[in-house]
Amino acid sequence: MTDISRLPGAHDDHWNWQLAAECRDVDASLFFHPFGERGQAHDDREEEAKKVCQGCRVRRECLRYALEVREPYGVWGGLTESERAVLLRPARTSRAA
């Protein structure tokens, strides 16, 4: 079951940034890998998606959204799901010896 508790709500101001996104004019399949995609094809697709994000004026808002809702799939704000997971990991604290 999908957890929607982190979604920002139905107010326009939470979503209006999407209207200015560079990806609006690009096939969404570029940002989400198909089942079974591996290796160079996977890497090439992700790099192409990231190129779209590089010049996007709402990249920061997109990434913030993906991190807040813990978006599990795709390239958002120029980062893949594994790259976002690194940012979301709790900081390790060193133990006093």
Secondary structure as GFF3:
##gff-version 3
##sequence-region A 1 97
A	DSSP	three_ten_helix	12	14	.	.	.	ID=ss1
A	DSSP	three_ten_helix	16	20	.	.	.	ID=ss2
A	DSSP	three_ten_helix	22	25	.	.	.	ID=ss3
A	DSSP	three_ten_helix	28	30	.	.	.	ID=ss4
A	DSSP	alpha_helix	39	54	.	.	.	ID=ss5
A	DSSP	alpha_helix	59	68	.	.	.	ID=ss6
A	DSSP	alpha_helix	81	88	.	.	.	ID=ss7
###
